[in-house]
Amino acid sequence: MPSWLGSGGEGDGDADGEADGSGDGDGADDGAEQSQPGGAAAAAAGGFTAARTAFTRFSKTGSSSSLGSALAAYVGGGSGRSGGARGGGGGARRAAQRMGSSRASGAKLLEVVRDFQTIGAVDTLRKLDLEGMANQPASEVFLAMLEFLCPPGGAIDEAISRQAMLEAIGNLDRDVPTAFEQLAPEQLREFFLDFVALSIEGRVIADIGARGITLSADIATVEHAHDQLHDFIEGCCRVHLSGLLTGLEALSNHDVEQRSNEIYEAAFSLIADAGEDAQ
């Protein structure tokens, strides 16, 4: 369970408050979202009722169809098969907009991946004043980058991004115990996709899953539900999004930021479509 998730399901309330007015943590990046102060945001928050109901049912039963219903309702139509901007999070684009901090962190991580491929490990780290760490374990290097990748903040959106990055770093240490300079480009891309999946997982739990998870007194049931959610989201992201990580070498910083936005929107489309298929 994410470390930022409070007891008693309070995460749901925080998420709603964020949707209703406080934004998603990245300010001007979401001008379209902020230009509709009462309408779309309030509708999205209210539309989570069906998603929460389905997710609570899933957390008690382990039903894959209930999980699919919850995620399809949460996104609100994905790529349009269920109505695009109707219900839930207002569609894949709207769902991605709610993840401002994670998208920003994803863009910074993609810059590191791009630079690693174009100028090499040492020069990539030199840009961050970390050139002396090239031969250090990759997990230690990314921990040293943490303040650059995920600046600390008080909002739940920033906590989700930071927790996801820490979990991805932990997975990297487990799966790839090697020096940063020895990482293959494919390993860096996998690390990025792991962060994307974990950040989406954290957002889903905050928005629709907190009460359903924390109401259960059975730790094994909680862990199994969490594992199912993780596997579902990771399965959507890891295979189908890899094509969006090609050609990074030719992208400017602005283009990298746009690519991060595209990846999150595509991820939510895939999750919604897979959710509908699972019902």
N, C-alpha and C positions, 0 to 999 in steps of 0.2 A: 504494500500500500504506500502511496506517495507520502513522504515525510511532512509535507505541508498540509495534508488533509487532517482537519481537526476532528475531534470526537463529536458524535451526535449528529453528523451529517450537515455541519454548518457550511460546508463547501458549496452546497447548492445555493444558499442565500448569497454568498459572496459573488458567485458567478452571475446570478441574476442582476445584482446591483451593478456589476460591471457592464452588462449588456444594456442596462437601462440608462447609463449616462456617463460612467467614468471612462469609457473607451477600453481599448485593449492594450494600452501601454506604449504605443509607438507614435502617438500624437498625429503629426501631419500626414503620416503614411496612409491614414484612413480617412481622407477628406470626404469621400463619398459617404462613408458611414456616419461621420459627424454632421453631415449636411441634412440628416433626417433625425433630429434629436428625439422625437417622441414616437414616430411611427414604426419603422422597420425594427428598431432595437427592441421596443416594448413587445411587438408581435413575436419576435424571435424568442424572447424570454418566456412569454406566455405559452408559446408553442412547444416548449419542452415538456409539458405535462404528459403527453402520450409517450414520449421517449423515456421519461422517468418511470412511468408505470411499467412499460415493457422491460426496462432494465432491472427494476426491482423484482419482477417475475423471473427474469433470467437468473439473477443472483441467488434466488431461492431454489430454482429447479435445475439450473445448468442447461436449459433448453437453448439449442443453437438458433432455433427459429425466433425465440424471444429476443435473443441478442441481435439477430438480424433486424427484427422489427424496431428495436430500440435505436440502432445506429442509422437505419434508413429514416426513421422519424426525426432523429436528432439533426441530421444534415438537411432534411426537408426536400428531398428529391434528387440529390446528386446531380447527375448529368442531364436530368430532365425527364426521365421515364416516369417519375411520380409527381411531376408538376413543377420542376425547376425551383422557383422562388417561394413556393407555398409551404407553410408550416415549418416546424422545427427551427433549425438555424437559418432558414431562408435560402437554402441552396448551398452548393459547394463554395461559391465565391464568398458568400456571407460568412460561412463557417471558417474559411481561411482568414477573413478579415478579423475575426475574433482572436486570432493568435498573433498579434502584432509583435510581441517580444520574441516569440519562437521564430517567426519569419525573419526578424532582424538578426537573431543569433545564427539562424541557418545561412543567411547571406554572408555573414562574417566567416563562418566555417567553410562555405563554398569558396570564398576568396583564398583561404589557406590552401584548400585542395587545388585550386587553379594555380596558385603561385608555386606550390610544390611541384606541379607538373611542368611548369614553364621555366622556373629559375632555380629549382632544386631546394633541398631541405635547408641548407645553411643560409642561403639568401632569404628564404621565406622566414626563417626565425630571426634573421638580422633585422627585418622590417619591424619586428616586435621586440627588439632588444633582447632576444633569447638565443643568439647564435651559438653560445657556448653549450647549448643543450642538445645539439644535433645527434649526439651519440648516446643520449639518455633514453630510458624506456619511453615509448610513445605515450603511455598513460601519464607519466610525470610531466611530459612536455605539454600535453593538453590541459592538465591541471594548472600549469603555469600560465596558460593562455586564458584561463577561466574568466578573469575580470574583463579581458578584451572581448571574449565571445559572449558572455552573459553578465553584463553589468548588474550589480545588486540593486534591488528595489523592493518596495513594500507591497506592491500589488500582487495578486494571486497569479496574474499572467507571467510576471517575471519569475516568480517562484516555480511555476511549471517549467519554464524554459531552463532555468538553472538546474532543477532536479533532473530533467531529462538529459542534460549534458553530462551531469555527474554519473548518471546510470550508464550512459553510452561509453563514457571513459572507463568505468568499471568493467563493462563488457569487453572493451578493447584490451584491457589488461589481462582478462581471462582468456580471450580468444587469440590474441596476437602479442605474446610477451616478447617484443622485439624493440630495437632502437627506432627512434623516429625517422632517422635518415634511411633506414632499411625498409620502410613501409612501401608496399606496392601501391600504385594508383587505385587499383581495385579495392584494396583494403581501406583506403581513405574514403572511397565512395560508399562502401558498406558502412563505415562509421557514420557518415553523414545520414544515410537512410535510417540507421538505427536511432539517431537523434530525432529525426522527423517522426518516426513511428512512436517513440516514447513520449514526445511532446504532445502529439495528438491524443495518445492514451491518457495522459495527465489531464488534458482539457476536457475529454469526455467524462472522466471520473468527476471532475470538479463540477461540470454542468448537470449531469444526469445520474451519476452513479454513486455519489457520496452517501446519500441516505440508504440506498439499497445495500451498499456494502457494509456500512457501519451498524445497521440494524441487526445483522446476523451475528449470533453468538458462537457460531461454529467456525473456528479458525480455518479448518480444512476446506470448508465450503467457500469462505472468503478467498482463500488462496487459489482455489480451483477456478472460481469466477474471474479473478484477476488474470490468471494464466490464459483462460479462454479469450478474454478481451484482448490481451497482448498478442496472442497468436493470430487472431482475426485481423487486427490492424496491421501487424507486421507482414502478414501474408499478402495484404493488399499493396503495401508500400514497397517491399523489398524487390519483388520481381518486376512489377509493372512500371515503376518509376525510374528504373535504371537508365532507360533511354533518354531521359531528360538531363542526365549527367554527362553526356557526350559533348565535345566541342567547347569545354570550359576555357581552354587556352585562348580562344579568340574573344572572350567576353570582357568588357569593361566592368568596373565596379558597379555602375548603374545597371548594366545588363545582368550581372550576377544577382543583384537585388531583385530584379524582375523575374529571373529564373527561380529564385527561392519562392516568390509569390506563386508562380505557376505550379511549382511542385506541390505546395500545400493545397492549392485548389484542386489539382489533379488527384491528390491523395483522398480528399473528401469525396470527390466524384466516384472514385473506385470503391471507397468504403460504403457509400450509399447504395451503389449498384449491387455490390456483393451482399449487402444487408437485405435488399429486396429479393435477391436470388435465394437467400437462406430461409425466407419466410415459408 
